[in-house]
């Protein structure tokens, strides 16, 4: 018996040396960052009875008085600025429509160009996260369809405007509910619907208000799903827009052929930021017709654009850039003839204009509640997002200190 007790004691001693208590339960998974874009939403579209969920999110979390977009105030340039911290003149998405001698044409409708890595400069947030070993999942964010630097998000989707709002929310909620090492640390969600309604009917239209109610319902579905799954303390949600929207009254449109003879200059981009490339041997004629102030627009050589726009150095910017005055569009004559009656909405105007202001709202475990920030430029969003992921932001145009007051632990 004594021998048996001795053996048992030795066994227990060895077992005790091999066993250790379970790890402390305080090592919860790091929160996921969910970045949501509401394309074309101006701060004035909130707080008027159409967006109770967004309004509550803003009250309970952090909101900016407004966010100033980068020049040009267009969709692709500004979405990419917010995830790189670089202004368009530096990351290379200088317009929704571009031409580069070595690449050809870039248009939003050209899926090959949109998915080509050569167009996208800088390093977007999801690439930095993937390089750091953090899984990412993107739903339609501009730039996420291309293997920038040879890296794609762990999960990504080509843009599909037939995918409804509810389906998009369900997809993201499924990502957020995942467990294990594949759970995304960064996820993005994109709604283009407000931009489309405002373009077609104007920023003061009943159609836009109805669209905002639908978007708000989708945000409510998202927030309810996060709460239902017990994820409120595991998700930092940041809601932004890329630009605002100005009304363009019926008839306030210029045919680009009236700006300069097409024999003297080739049209590169139209709309509100209108680019021209003088034809060989016709520089003097093109400049004589375009440069200077005009009744509804002003034109500059690219190197002479207003300094506050931080725009004019990149090789993809056309030699002559014309900026339309607020409330005026410039499109080809054939498009003028097809233009529907009634007011419409446009962006792409001077980012200093109140109509171009964008939104910034954030809530989650990292953010202070009930905080309103003064206005800021959207280049400062990127350093905040990088900090939320726990990665070092790359050098850029944003200042990490600008949005530090939004955080519960603002840091140095």
TORPA-7763 format. One record per residue (C-alpha): residue in one letter; y, z, x. Coordinates in steps of 0.1 Angstrom, whole numbers, plus 5000, padded with zeros to 4 digits. Layout:
BEGIN
('A', (Y, Z, X)) ...
//
This chain:
BEGIN
('X', (5000, 5000, 5000)) ('X', (5024, 5009, 5028)) ('X', (5016, 4975, 5044)) ('X', (5024, 4957, 5011)) ('X', (5057, 4976, 5007)) ('X', (5067, 4967, 5042)) ('X', (5059, 4930, 5036)) ('X', (5079, 4931, 5004)) ('X', (5108, 4947, 5021)) ('X', (5108, 4920, 5048)) ('X', (5107, 4893, 5021)) ('X', (5136, 4908, 5002)) ('X', (5156, 4911, 5034)) ('X', (5150, 4875, 5043)) ('X', (5158, 4864, 5008)) ('X', (5190, 4883, 5009)) ('X', (5200, 4866, 5041)) ('X', (5193, 4831, 5026)) ('X', (5211, 4838, 4993)) ('X', (5248, 4839, 4987)) ('X', (5266, 4846, 4954)) ('X', (5280, 4817, 4934)) ('X', (5313, 4803, 4944)) ('X', (5343, 4817, 4926)) ('X', (5350, 4801, 4893)) ('X', (5387, 4797, 4902)) ('X', (5381, 4763, 4920)) ('X', (5387, 4743, 4888)) ('X', (5390, 4705, 4892)) ('X', (5425, 4693, 4902)) ('X', (5445, 4680, 4872)) ('X', (5446, 4643, 4864)) ('X', (5479, 4625, 4864)) ('X', (5483, 4602, 4834)) ('X', (5512, 4577, 4837)) ('X', (5522, 4561, 4804)) ('X', (5546, 4532, 4800)) ('X', (5564, 4524, 4768)) ('X', (5579, 4490, 4777)) ('X', (5615, 4484, 4766)) ('X', (5621, 4519, 4751)) ('X', (5657, 4531, 4754)) ('X', (5665, 4568, 4750)) ('X', (5684, 4560, 4718)) ('X', (5651, 4550, 4702)) ('X', (5639, 4586, 4703)) ('X', (5652, 4615, 4682)) ('X', (5660, 4596, 4651)) ('X', (5629, 4605, 4630)) ('X', (5605, 4578, 4641)) ('X', (5590, 4596, 4671)) ('X', (5582, 4632, 4663)) ('X', (5553, 4634, 4688)) ('X', (5573, 4620, 4717)) ('X', (5603, 4642, 4707)) ('X', (5581, 4673, 4707)) ('X', (5566, 4663, 4741)) ('X', (5602, 4660, 4754)) ('X', (5612, 4694, 4740)) ('X', (5582, 4712, 4753)) ('X', (5582, 4696, 4788)) ('X', (5607, 4678, 4810)) ('X', (5630, 4650, 4799)) ('X', (5658, 4632, 4816)) ('X', (5691, 4624, 4800)) ('X', (5681, 4589, 4810)) ('X', (5666, 4570, 4839)) ('X', (5684, 4541, 4855)) ('X', (5662, 4511, 4862)) ('X', (5664, 4490, 4894)) ('X', (5679, 4456, 4896)) ('X', (5668, 4433, 4880)) ('X', (5661, 4452, 4848)) ('X', (5629, 4433, 4841)) ('X', (5593, 4444, 4834)) ('X', (5573, 4436, 4865)) ('X', (5599, 4446, 4891)) ('X', (5606, 4480, 4876)) ('X', (5570, 4489, 4868)) ('X', (5561, 4482, 4904)) ('X', (5591, 4501, 4917)) ('X', (5580, 4533, 4900)) ('X', (5545, 4532, 4916)) ('X', (5557, 4522, 4951)) ('X', (5591, 4539, 4955)) ('X', (5606, 4506, 4967)) ('X', (5633, 4486, 4951)) ('X', (5624, 4450, 4941)) ('X', (5642, 4436, 4970)) ('X', (5618, 4454, 4993)) ('X', (5584, 4452, 4974)) ('X', (5588, 4415, 4966)) ('X', (5585, 4415, 4928)) ('X', (5621, 4402, 4926)) ('X', (5618, 4388, 4891)) ('X', (5592, 4381, 4864)) ('X', (5595, 4345, 4875)) ('X', (5596, 4336, 4912)) ('X', (5590, 4309, 4937)) ('X', (5579, 4312, 4973)) ('X', (5574, 4282, 4996)) ('X', (5541, 4296, 5009)) ('X', (5527, 4307, 4975)) ('X', (5542, 4285, 4949)) ('X', (5552, 4299, 4915)) ('X', (5547, 4333, 4900)) ('X', (5549, 4336, 4862)) ('X', (5536, 4364, 4839)) ('X', (5515, 4339, 4821)) ('X', (5498, 4328, 4853)) ('X', (5468, 4351, 4856)) ('X', (5459, 4337, 4890)) ('X', (5493, 4345, 4904)) ('X', (5494, 4380, 4887)) ('X', (5460, 4388, 4903)) ('X', (5469, 4375, 4938)) ('X', (5474, 4401, 4964)) ('X', (5499, 4380, 4983)) ('X', (5527, 4386, 4958)) ('X', (5525, 4424, 4958)) ('X', (5542, 4442, 4987)) ('X', (5543, 4478, 4995)) ('X', (5514, 4502, 4986)) ('X', (5511, 4512, 4949)) ('X', (5501, 4547, 4940)) ('X', (5466, 4539, 4930)) ('X', (5459, 4522, 4964)) ('X', (5471, 4553, 4983)) ('X', (5450, 4575, 4960)) ('X', (5419, 4554, 4965)) ('X', (5424, 4555, 5003)) ('X', (5426, 4593, 5000)) ('X', (5393, 4594, 4981)) ('X', (5408, 4600, 4947)) ('X', (5393, 4578, 4919)) ('X', (5418, 4559, 4898)) ('X', (5417, 4540, 4864)) ('X', (5444, 4517, 4853)) ('X', (5450, 4501, 4819)) ('X', (5473, 4471, 4823)) ('X', (5499, 4485, 4847)) ('X', (5516, 4456, 4864)) ('X', (5501, 4451, 4899)) ('X', (5468, 4468, 4891)) ('X', (5450, 4435, 4886)) ('X', (5455, 4425, 4922)) ('X', (5436, 4439, 4952)) ('X', (5467, 4451, 4970)) ('X', (5459, 4457, 5006)) ('X', (5423, 4448, 4997)) ('X', (5420, 4478, 4975)) ('X', (5415, 4479, 4937)) ('X', (5415, 4509, 4913)) ('X', (5380, 4523, 4907)) ('X', (5384, 4509, 4872)) ('X', (5410, 4484, 4861)) ('X', (5414, 4459, 4832)) ('X', (5431, 4425, 4830)) ('X', (5459, 4426, 4805)) ('X', (5447, 4420, 4770)) ('X', (5473, 4421, 4743)) ('X', (5446, 4419, 4716)) ('X', (5435, 4454, 4725)) ('X', (5451, 4477, 4699)) ('X', (5469, 4509, 4706)) ('X', (5442, 4531, 4693)) ('X', (5415, 4514, 4714)) ('X', (5437, 4519, 4745)) ('X', (5441, 4556, 4738)) ('X', (5403, 4560, 4732)) ('X', (5396, 4543, 4765)) ('X', (5420, 4567, 4784)) ('X', (5407, 4597, 4766)) ('X', (5371, 4588, 4776)) ('X', (5383, 4587, 4812)) ('X', (5400, 4620, 4810)) ('X', (5370, 4637, 4795)) ('X', (5347, 4626, 4824)) ('X', (5331, 4652, 4846)) ('X', (5320, 4649, 4882)) ('X', (5333, 4631, 4913)) ('X', (5341, 4599, 4894)) ('X', (5366, 4615, 4871)) ('X', (5399, 4597, 4877)) ('X', (5427, 4617, 4894)) ('X', (5452, 4590, 4883)) ('X', (5451, 4570, 4851)) ('X', (5476, 4547, 4836)) ('X', (5483, 4535, 4800)) ('X', (5507, 4507, 4789)) ('X', (5522, 4498, 4756)) ('X', (5541, 4465, 4755)) ('X', (5547, 4466, 4718)) ('X', (5583, 4481, 4716)) ('X', (5595, 4454, 4741)) ('X', (5580, 4426, 4719)) ('X', (5595, 4439, 4687)) ('X', (5629, 4444, 4702)) ('X', (5629, 4409, 4718)) ('X', (5620, 4392, 4685)) ('X', (5642, 4412, 4661)) ('X', (5667, 4432, 4681)) ('X', (5670, 4468, 4692)) ('X', (5685, 4479, 4659)) ('X', (5659, 4462, 4636)) ('X', (5635, 4478, 4611)) ('X', (5607, 4460, 4629)) ('X', (5613, 4479, 4661)) ('X', (5616, 4512, 4642)) ('X', (5582, 4505, 4626)) ('X', (5567, 4497, 4660)) ('X', (5581, 4529, 4674)) ('X', (5564, 4548, 4646)) ('X', (5531, 4531, 4655)) ('X', (5536, 4539, 4692)) ('X', (5544, 4575, 4684)) ('X', (5512, 4578, 4663)) ('X', (5492, 4565, 4693)) ('X', (5509, 4591, 4716)) ('X', (5500, 4617, 4690)) ('X', (5463, 4605, 4691)) ('X', (5465, 4609, 4728)) ('X', (5479, 4644, 4728)) ('X', (5455, 4655, 4701)) ('X', (5426, 4642, 4720)) ('X', (5437, 4660, 4752)) ('X', (5441, 4692, 4733)) ('X', (5408, 4688, 4714)) ('X', (5389, 4683, 4746)) ('X', (5405, 4714, 4762)) ('X', (5422, 4693, 4788)) ('X', (5458, 4704, 4783)) ('X', (5458, 4724, 4816)) ('X', (5440, 4696, 4834)) ('X', (5464, 4667, 4826)) ('X', (5499, 4661, 4838)) ('X', (5513, 4634, 4816)) ('X', (5544, 4614, 4826)) ('X', (5559, 4589, 4801)) ('X', (5584, 4563, 4813)) ('X', (5599, 4531, 4803)) ('X', (5609, 4502, 4825)) ('X', (5643, 4494, 4810)) ('X', (5662, 4496, 4777)) ('X', (5673, 4468, 4754)) ('X', (5706, 4451, 4743)) ('X', (5713, 4432, 4712)) ('X', (5719, 4394, 4716)) ('X', (5737, 4382, 4684)) ('X', (5728, 4349, 4670)) ('X', (5744, 4320, 4689)) ('X', (5751, 4339, 4721)) ('X', (5730, 4317, 4743)) ('X', (5740, 4293, 4771)) ('X', (5719, 4263, 4780)) ('X', (5712, 4264, 4817)) ('X', (5719, 4227, 4820)) ('X', (5755, 4235, 4811)) ('X', (5758, 4259, 4840)) ('X', (5750, 4233, 4866)) ('X', (5738, 4197, 4867)) ('X', (5700, 4197, 4872)) ('X', (5705, 4170, 4898)) ('X', (5724, 4195, 4919)) ('X', (5703, 4226, 4916)) ('X', (5667, 4234, 4905)) ('X', (5663, 4263, 4880)) ('X', (5641, 4290, 4894)) ('X', (5645, 4317, 4867)) ('X', (5663, 4319, 4833)) ('X', (5671, 4346, 4808)) ('X', (5696, 4372, 4821)) ('X', (5691, 4370, 4859)) ('X', (5693, 4333, 4864)) ('X', (5683, 4318, 4898)) ('X', (5691, 4284, 4912)) ('X', (5680, 4266, 4943)) ('X', (5705, 4238, 4954)) ('X', (5688, 4205, 4960)) ('X', (5688, 4189, 4994)) ('X', (5723, 4176, 5002)) ('X', (5738, 4191, 4970)) ('X', (5747, 4226, 4981)) ('X', (5785, 4220, 4979)) ('X', (5782, 4206, 4944)) ('X', (5759, 4234, 4932)) ('X', (5781, 4261, 4946)) ('X', (5813, 4244, 4931)) ('X', (5797, 4245, 4896)) ('X', (5782, 4280, 4898)) ('X', (5799, 4304, 4921)) ('X', (5824, 4328, 4906)) ('X', (5833, 4342, 4872)) ('X', (5825, 4324, 4840)) ('X', (5831, 4333, 4804)) ('X', (5796, 4347, 4798)) ('X', (5782, 4351, 4833)) ('X', (5790, 4355, 4870)) ('X', (5773, 4338, 4900)) ('X', (5770, 4347, 4937)) ('X', (5753, 4336, 4968)) ('X', (5723, 4359, 4972)) ('X', (5738, 4376, 5003)) ('X', (5770, 4384, 4984)) ('X', (5756, 4401, 4953)) ('X', (5771, 4435, 4944)) ('X', (5759, 4461, 4970)) ('X', (5750, 4486, 4943)) ('X', (5722, 4464, 4931)) ('X', (5704, 4467, 4964)) ('X', (5693, 4430, 4960)) ('X', (5697, 4398, 4979)) ('X', (5677, 4401, 5011)) ('X', (5642, 4391, 5001)) ('X', (5631, 4355, 5008)) ('X', (5619, 4350, 4971)) ('X', (5654, 4356, 4958)) ('X', (5670, 4322, 4950)) ('X', (5701, 4311, 4971)) ('X', (5723, 4315, 4940)) ('X', (5719, 4342, 4914)) ('X', (5738, 4344, 4881)) ('X', (5740, 4375, 4861)) ('X', (5746, 4371, 4823)) ('X', (5770, 4393, 4806)) ('X', (5756, 4419, 4782)) ('X', (5745, 4402, 4749)) ('X', (5741, 4367, 4763)) ('X', (5710, 4348, 4773)) ('X', (5706, 4316, 4794)) ('X', (5676, 4294, 4787)) ('X', (5668, 4256, 4789)) ('X', (5684, 4234, 4763)) ('X', (5650, 4227, 4747)) ('X', (5644, 4264, 4742)) ('X', (5679, 4268, 4726)) ('X', (5669, 4242, 4700)) ('X', (5638, 4262, 4691)) ('X', (5655, 4296, 4691)) ('X', (5650, 4314, 4657)) ('X', (5679, 4324, 4636)) ('X', (5692, 4360, 4637)) ('X', (5698, 4386, 4664)) ('X', (5673, 4394, 4691)) ('X', (5670, 4418, 4720)) ('X', (5672, 4412, 4757)) ('X', (5671, 4431, 4790)) ('X', (5678, 4420, 4825)) ('X', (5715, 4430, 4823)) ('X', (5734, 4452, 4848)) ('X', (5714, 4484, 4852)) ('X', (5747, 4504, 4850)) ('X', (5750, 4494, 4814)) ('X', (5741, 4522, 4789)) ('X', (5719, 4497, 4770)) ('X', (5696, 4493, 4800)) ('X', (5688, 4530, 4803)) ('X', (5651, 4540, 4803)) ('X', (5632, 4572, 4794)) ('X', (5614, 4598, 4814)) ('X', (5593, 4626, 4798)) ('X', (5567, 4648, 4814)) ('X', (5545, 4677, 4804)) ('X', (5515, 4695, 4820)) ('X', (5505, 4724, 4842)) ('X', (5527, 4712, 4870)) ('X', (5559, 4709, 4849)) ('X', (5585, 4734, 4838)) ('X', (5589, 4737, 4800)) ('X', (5621, 4730, 4781)) ('X', (5639, 4713, 4811)) ('X', (5664, 4685, 4809)) ('X', (5672, 4666, 4841)) ('X', (5704, 4648, 4848)) ('X', (5702, 4610, 4850)) ('X', (5684, 4595, 4881)) ('X', (5673, 4562, 4895)) ('X', (5637, 4552, 4888)) ('X', (5629, 4549, 4926)) ('X', (5626, 4587, 4926)) ('X', (5596, 4587, 4903)) ('X', (5572, 4576, 4930)) ('X', (5576, 4607, 4953)) ('X', (5570, 4629, 4923)) ('X', (5538, 4611, 4913)) ('X', (5525, 4613, 4948)) ('X', (5531, 4650, 4950)) ('X', (5513, 4655, 4917)) ('X', (5483, 4638, 4933)) ('X', (5485, 4658, 4964)) ('X', (5491, 4629, 4987)) ('X', (5520, 4622, 5011)) ('X', (5544, 4596, 4997)) ('X', (5550, 4566, 5019)) ('X', (5585, 4559, 5032)) ('X', (5606, 4543, 5006)) ('X', (5638, 4544, 4986)) ('X', (5631, 4575, 4966)) ('X', (5641, 4611, 4974)) ('X', (5614, 4638, 4967)) ('X', (5641, 4663, 4961)) ('X', (5656, 4646, 4930)) ('X', (5628, 4654, 4906)) ('X', (5616, 4686, 4923)) ('X', (5635, 4708, 4897)) ('X', (5611, 4694, 4871)) ('X', (5582, 4713, 4887)) ('X', (5571, 4749, 4883)) ('X', (5568, 4751, 4921)) ('X', (5596, 4729, 4933)) ('X', (5588, 4734, 4969)) ('X', (5611, 4731, 4999)) 
//
